[in-house]
Amino acid sequence: MKEFDEDFLDRINSIIESHDDDAARRELDEMHPADIAELYQDLDLAQAEYLYRLLDGDKAADVLMELDDDDRRKLLSDMEPEDIARLYIDHLDTDDAVDLIQDLDKEDRDEVLSHIDDVEQAGDIIDLLKYDEDTAGGLMGTEMLVVNENWSMPECIKQLRMQAEDMDEVYYVYVVDNEDRLRGTLPLKKLITHPSVSKIKNVMETDPVAVKTDTPLDEVAIDFEKYDLVAMPVIDSIGRLVGHITVDDVMDRVRESSERDYQLASGLSQDVESDDTIWQQTRARLPWLLVGILGGIGNSLILGNFEQGFATNPAMALFIPMIGGTGGNVGIQSSAIVVQGLANGSLDLKDTGKQIFKEVGVGIVNGLIISLIVFIYNVFSLSPWNPTTLAVSLSLMAVVLFASIFGTFVPLTLERFKIDPALATGPFISITNDIIGMLIYMLISSALMSAFS
């Protein structure tokens, strides 16, 4: 993130207050669209709108896509649908145009689409809006270089010059057959080294890495990383080339997904920013806090049934935080490993049994070590004959084992039912393990106290 010094911000504020359009344009011309988007975070809405209206069409569209969702919605909310179509949609690639239109209300979407002058572009956008935004189809764009496998090299070069005129970036040249089915890619090097080849299919590279329109976003990201790609073709169910995805689009979505998962794991029920209102932040935080309160009430009910045990052996109460904290930590560790494995493709649902068996082994080893350390401590601090000495160690062993299995099983189950497994790394695991751990500790302590007495 670019940091703007006070002198620069003071100069920008002075320019805005004086409405010096020429000076403002000079400043904006020297800045990258991403830096302009960052600058808007240091300005109020009226100041941002003033600067934004001074940008030319292409740069304004680029800045708009660099803004976060909330800032983009604020800017668009004061604009007429016709202006959105004319000033921004016309200057965006189809995938970015789809992202922008998805931020609008249903009525505004239809009106914006009706004002797009390029009928072909409007049709492409409408087609892309049909796909789920978390699939390859919802992520792809239709601007790409496409040649027919039966073309000669001179014809190919002629067509590529025409196609590339309106494109900002060229990644790959895709080769299709007469039915538009993807056949391969044409390396740009071949355009130079084989200028007189009879047909493109004689020099193209076959079997390109491609994904189907319904491929989930996480699988697309894994393929990009696995094959070190900068772009990937997207095909329909019968192999026809319908678009391609670029690495910058994938990284944007992966970042958004990571932020969402992190917030979910932190106990936030919805997307929230530091500059959101008190009500927005409260609404995002309160649900899991209420669940935590219910968990605390559940613990108090469990402990209330063992008042006599506390009266007989007060030392039992000293280890309640340790039991609850250890169970929560172990559960989060186990679930975090599973969630990470599911995200990067190193763990598959068919490995559920294997992963649980491994966690049982890890839980036994960790449980034995922790229990032994606490047992030695209690032998000297309490006494070997105090039932709490043995109860704490046995409870720790049981809690660690349960938390390891539970922390592994829950995210795998959520993934099987198409629920975000990041939920399992948050308060849900901690609260559940805390309640179960407390119940285990009380039952074992009660049983040992009865045996010792």
C-alpha positions in Angstrom: 0.0 0.0 0.0 1.4 3.4 -1.0 1.9 5.9 1.8 1.2 9.5 1.0 3.1 12.1 3.0 1.4 15.1 4.7 2.8 17.6 2.2 1.3 15.7 -0.8 -2.1 15.4 0.9 -2.1 19.1 1.8 -1.3 20.0 -1.8 -4.1 17.8 -3.1 -6.6 19.2 -0.6 -5.5 22.7 -1.6 -6.0 21.9 -5.3 -9.4 20.5 -4.6 -10.5 23.5 -2.5 -9.5 25.9 -5.3 -11.0 23.7 -8.0 -7.8 24.0 -10.0 -8.6 21.4 -12.7 -5.4 21.7 -14.6 -3.2 21.2 -11.5 -5.4 18.2 -10.4 -5.0 16.6 -13.8 -1.2 17.0 -13.7 -1.1 15.3 -10.4 -3.4 12.4 -11.5 -1.5 11.9 -14.8 1.6 11.0 -12.9 -0.1 8.5 -10.7 -0.8 4.8 -11.3 -4.6 3.9 -11.1 -3.9 1.7 -8.0 -2.3 4.7 -6.3 -5.2 6.9 -7.1 -7.5 4.3 -5.6 -5.4 4.4 -2.4 -5.5 8.2 -2.4 -9.3 8.1 -2.3 -9.1 6.5 1.1 -7.6 9.7 2.5 -10.3 11.9 1.0 -14.0 12.3 1.7 -16.6 11.3 -0.9 -17.0 14.8 -2.4 -13.3 15.2 -2.9 -12.9 11.8 -4.4 -15.8 12.4 -6.8 -14.2 15.7 -7.9 -10.9 14.1 -8.8 -12.6 11.1 -10.3 -14.5 13.2 -12.9 -11.2 14.7 -14.1 -9.9 11.3 -15.3 -10.1 10.2 -18.9 -12.2 7.2 -19.7 -9.6 4.4 -19.7 -7.9 5.6 -16.5 -11.2 6.3 -14.8 -12.3 2.7 -15.5 -9.0 1.3 -14.2 -9.2 3.3 -11.0 -12.8 2.2 -10.5 -11.8 -1.4 -10.6 -8.9 -0.8 -8.1 -11.3 0.6 -5.5 -12.6 -1.7 -2.8 -16.3 -2.7 -3.2 -17.7 -0.2 -0.7 -15.9 2.8 -2.2 -16.9 1.7 -5.7 -20.5 1.5 -4.7 -20.4 4.9 -3.2 -19.1 6.5 -6.4 -21.5 4.6 -8.6 -24.5 5.4 -6.4 -24.6 9.1 -7.5 -24.2 8.3 -11.2 -26.9 7.7 -13.9 -26.9 4.2 -15.5 -26.3 5.8 -18.9 -23.1 7.5 -17.6 -21.9 4.3 -16.1 -22.3 2.5 -19.4 -20.8 5.3 -21.5 -17.9 6.4 -19.2 -16.8 3.0 -17.7 -18.3 -0.1 -19.2 -17.1 0.9 -22.7 -13.6 1.1 -21.4 -13.5 -2.2 -19.4 -12.8 -5.8 -20.4 -15.8 -8.0 -20.1 -14.7 -9.7 -16.9 -14.2 -6.3 -15.2 -17.4 -5.0 -16.6 -19.3 -8.0 -15.1 -17.7 -7.4 -11.7 -18.8 -3.8 -11.9 -22.4 -4.6 -13.0 -22.7 -7.2 -10.2 -22.3 -4.4 -7.7 -25.4 -2.7 -9.0 -29.1 -3.3 -8.1 -31.1 -5.5 -10.4 -33.0 -2.6 -11.9 -29.8 -0.6 -12.5 -28.1 -3.6 -14.1 -30.7 -3.8 -16.8 -30.7 -0.1 -17.4 -26.9 0.0 -17.7 -26.9 -2.9 -20.1 -29.5 -1.2 -22.3 -27.2 1.8 -22.7 -24.1 -0.1 -23.9 -23.5 0.9 -27.5 -21.5 -2.2 -28.4 -24.2 -4.8 -28.8 -21.6 -7.6 -29.0 -20.0 -6.5 -25.7 -23.4 -6.3 -24.1 -24.2 -9.8 -25.2 -20.9 -11.1 -23.8 -21.6 -9.4 -20.5 -25.1 -10.9 -20.3 -23.7 -14.4 -21.0 -21.0 -14.0 -18.3 -23.6 -12.8 -15.7 -25.3 -16.2 -16.0 -22.3 -18.0 -14.4 -21.7 -18.3 -10.7 -19.1 -15.7 -9.7 -17.1 -18.3 -7.8 -16.5 -20.4 -10.9 -14.2 -20.1 -14.0 -17.2 -18.9 -16.0 -17.8 -16.0 -13.6 -14.2 -15.1 -13.6 -13.3 -15.3 -17.3 -13.2 -12.6 -19.9 -13.8 -12.9 -23.7 -11.0 -10.6 -25.0 -8.4 -13.0 -26.4 -6.5 -13.8 -29.6 -8.0 -16.8 -31.4 -6.9 -18.4 -34.7 -8.1 -21.3 -36.7 -5.9 -24.4 -37.0 -6.3 -24.5 -40.8 -5.1 -20.9 -41.4 -1.8 -20.2 -43.0 0.8 -18.2 -41.1 0.3 -15.0 -43.2 -3.5 -15.2 -42.7 -2.9 -15.8 -39.0 -0.7 -12.7 -38.6 -3.2 -10.6 -40.5 -6.1 -11.7 -38.2 -4.0 -11.3 -35.1 -3.2 -7.7 -36.0 -6.9 -7.0 -36.3 -7.9 -8.7 -33.1 -5.1 -7.1 -31.0 -6.0 -3.5 -31.9 -8.5 -3.2 -29.0 -6.6 -5.4 -26.5 -4.5 -4.0 -23.6 -2.5 -7.2 -23.0 -1.6 -10.2 -25.1 -0.9 -13.5 -23.2 -1.5 -16.4 -25.5 -2.8 -17.1 -28.9 -5.5 -19.9 -28.8 -6.0 -22.3 -31.7 -9.5 -23.7 -32.4 -11.0 -25.9 -35.1 -13.9 -25.1 -37.4 -16.4 -25.8 -34.6 -14.5 -23.4 -32.2 -13.2 -26.3 -30.0 -9.9 -25.6 -28.3 -7.0 -27.5 -30.0 -3.9 -25.8 -28.7 -1.9 -22.6 -28.3 0.4 -20.8 -30.8 3.6 -19.6 -29.1 4.5 -16.1 -30.3 8.0 -17.4 -31.1 6.5 -19.6 -33.8 5.1 -16.5 -35.5 8.6 -15.3 -36.0 10.5 -18.5 -36.7 7.9 -20.1 -39.0 6.6 -17.2 -41.2 5.7 -19.4 -44.2 4.2 -22.5 -42.5 1.3 -24.0 -44.5 -1.1 -24.4 -41.6 -1.2 -23.3 -37.9 -1.9 -26.9 -36.7 1.5 -28.0 -37.9 3.3 -25.7 -35.4 0.8 -25.2 -32.6 1.3 -26.7 -29.1 -1.4 -29.3 -28.3 -3.1 -30.3 -25.1 -3.2 -26.9 -23.4 -4.2 -26.7 -19.7 -7.8 -25.6 -19.7 -10.8 -25.4 -17.2 -14.5 -25.8 -17.8 -16.9 -23.0 -17.1 -18.3 -24.7 -13.9 -14.8 -25.3 -12.4 -14.7 -23.8 -8.8 -12.4 -20.9 -8.2 -10.2 -22.7 -5.7 -9.4 -25.4 -8.4 -8.6 -22.7 -10.9 -6.2 -21.1 -8.5 -4.5 -24.4 -7.9 -4.0 -25.0 -11.6 -2.5 -21.5 -12.1 0.0 -22.2 -9.3 0.7 -25.8 -10.4 1.5 -24.9 -14.1 2.9 -21.4 -13.5 0.4 -19.8 -15.9 -0.4 -16.2 -16.6 -3.6 -17.0 -18.4 -5.8 -20.1 -18.9 -8.4 -20.9 -21.5 -12.0 -21.7 -20.4 -14.1 -24.2 -22.4 -17.7 -25.3 -22.3 -19.0 -28.9 -21.8 -18.2 -29.9 -25.4 -14.7 -28.3 -25.5 -15.5 -25.0 -27.3 -13.4 -22.0 -26.3 -15.6 -19.5 -24.6 -13.1 -17.2 -22.7 -9.9 -17.1 -20.7 -8.8 -16.2 -17.2 -5.8 -14.0 -16.4 -3.6 -14.4 -13.3 -4.4 -10.9 -12.0 -8.1 -11.8 -11.8 -7.3 -15.0 -10.0 -5.2 -13.3 -7.4 -7.8 -10.7 -6.8 -10.4 -13.4 -6.1 -8.0 -15.5 -4.0 -7.2 -12.4 -1.9 -10.9 -11.7 -1.4 -11.5 -15.3 -0.5 -8.6 -15.3 2.0 -9.9 -12.2 3.7 -13.4 -13.7 3.9 -12.0 -16.9 5.4 -9.8 -15.0 7.9 -12.8 -13.0 9.1 -14.9 -16.1 9.3 -12.2 -17.9 11.3 -12.0 -14.8 13.6 -15.7 -14.9 14.4 -17.0 -12.3 12.0 -20.2 -13.3 10.4 -19.9 -11.0 7.4 -17.4 -8.8 5.5 -16.4 -5.8 7.6 -13.8 -3.0 7.2 -12.1 -0.8 9.8 -13.9 2.3 8.5 -17.4 0.7 8.7 -20.0 2.2 11.0 -20.5 1.1 14.6 -23.7 -0.6 13.6 -22.1 -2.5 10.7 -19.2 -3.7 12.8 -21.6 -4.7 15.7 -23.8 -6.7 13.3 -20.8 -8.6 12.0 -19.3 -9.3 15.4 -22.4 -9.9 17.6 -23.7 -13.3 16.3 -20.6 -15.3 17.3 -20.3 -13.4 20.6 -23.9 -14.5 21.4 -22.9 -18.1 20.5 -20.0 -17.7 22.9 -22.3 -16.5 25.6 -24.4 -19.6 25.1 -21.3 -21.7 25.4 -20.4 -20.0 28.6 -23.8 -20.7 30.0 -23.5 -24.3 29.0 -20.2 -24.5 30.9 -21.7 -22.9 34.0 -24.5 -25.5 33.9 -21.9 -28.3 33.7 -19.8 -26.8 36.6 -23.0 -26.2 38.7 -23.7 -29.9 38.8 -20.3 -30.6 40.4 -20.4 -28.0 43.3 -19.9 -30.7 45.9 -16.6 -31.8 44.1 -15.3 -28.3 44.3 -16.2 -28.0 48.0 -14.4 -31.3 48.7 -11.4 -30.6 46.5 -11.0 -26.9 45.6 -7.8 -27.7 43.6 -10.1 -28.9 40.8 -11.0 -25.3 39.9 -7.4 -24.3 39.3 -7.2 -26.3 36.1 -10.4 -25.4 34.4 -8.8 -22.7 32.2 -6.0 -25.1 31.2 -8.5 -27.8 30.1 -10.6 -25.4 28.1 -7.7 -23.5 26.5 -5.9 -26.7 25.6 -8.9 -28.2 23.9 -9.6 -25.0 21.9 -6.0 -24.7 20.8 -5.6 -28.3 19.7 -8.9 -28.1 17.8 -8.0 -24.9 15.9 -4.6 -26.4 15.1 -6.1 -29.5 13.6 -8.8 -27.7 11.7 -6.4 -25.1 10.3 -4.2 -27.8 8.9 -7.2 -29.4 7.2 -8.6 -26.1 5.9 -5.2 -25.3 4.4 -4.9 -28.7 2.8 -8.3 -28.4 1.2 -7.5 -24.8 0.0 -4.2 -25.7 -1.7 -5.3 -29.1 -3.0 -2.9 -31.2 -1.0 -5.8 -32.9 0.9 -8.8 -34.6 -0.8 -12.1 -35.7 0.7 -11.3 -39.3 -0.2 -8.4 -39.0 2.4 -10.8 -38.3 5.3 -10.1 -41.6 7.0 -6.4 -41.4 6.5 -6.3 -37.8 7.9 -8.3 -38.7 11.0 -6.1 -41.7 11.7 -3.0 -39.4 11.4 -4.6 -36.9 13.8 -5.3 -39.7 16.3 -1.6 -40.5 16.3 -0.6 -36.8 16.7 -3.2 -36.4 19.4 -1.9 -39.4 21.4 1.7 -38.2 21.2 0.8 -34.6 22.1 -1.6 -35.7 24.8 1.0 -38.0 26.4 3.7 -35.3 26.5 1.3 -32.6 27.9 -0.3 -35.0 30.4 3.1 -36.2 31.7 4.4 -32.6 32.2 1.3 -31.6 34.1 1.3 -34.8 36.1 4.9 -34.2 37.3 4.0 -30.7 38.2 1.0 -31.8 40.2 2.9 -34.5 42.0 5.0 -31.8 43.6 2.5 -29.0 43.9 -0.5 -31.0 45.1 0.5 -34.5 46.0 0.6 -38.0 44.3 -2.5 -38.9 46.4 -4.7 -36.0 45.4 -7.3 -37.2 42.9 -6.9 -34.0 40.9 -3.3 -34.9 40.1 -4.4 -37.9 38.0 -7.7 -36.4 36.9 -6.1 -33.4 35.2 -3.6 -35.6 33.3 -6.2 -38.1 32.2 -8.6 -35.3 31.2 -5.9 -33.5 29.2 -5.1 -36.8 27.3 -8.8 -37.3 26.5 -9.4 -33.6 25.6 -6.4 -33.5 23.2 -7.4 -36.7 21.5 -11.1 -35.5 21.1 -10.1 -32.0 19.9 -7.7 -33.5 17.3 -10.3 -35.8 15.9 -13.1 -33.2 16.1 -11.0 -30.4 14.6 -10.2 -32.7 11.6 -13.6 -34.2 11.1 -15.7 -30.9 11.2 -13.9 -29.0 8.3 -13.9 -32.2 6.1 -17.6 -32.6 6.8 -18.4 -29.0 6.0 -16.4 -29.3 2.7 -18.4 -32.4 1.8 -21.7 -30.4 2.2 -20.3 -27.4 0.3 -20.0 -25.2 3.4 -16.9 -23.0 3.8 -14.6 -25.1 6.0 -13.0 -21.9 7.3 -16.0 -21.8 9.7 -14.3 -24.8 11.5 -11.2 -22.7 12.5 -13.2 -20.1 14.3 -15.3 -19.9 17.5 -17.3 -22.9 16.6 -14.4 -25.3 17.3 -13.2 -23.4 20.4 -16.7 -23.2 22.0 -17.5 -26.9 21.3 -14.1 -28.2 22.6 -14.4 -26.0 25.6 -17.8 -27.5 26.6 -16.8 -31.1 25.8 -13.5 -30.6 27.5 -15.1 -29.3 30.7 -17.6 -32.2 30.7 -14.8 -34.7 30.3 -12.8 -33.1 33.1 -15.7 -33.0 35.5 -16.7 -36.7 34.8 -13.2 -38.0 35.2 -12.6 -35.9 38.4 -15.9 -37.1 39.9 -15.1 -40.7 39.1 -11.6 -40.5 40.6 -12.8 -38.7 43.7 -15.3 -41.5 44.3 -12.7 -44.1 43.8 -10.1 -42.4 46.1 -12.7 -41.9 48.8 
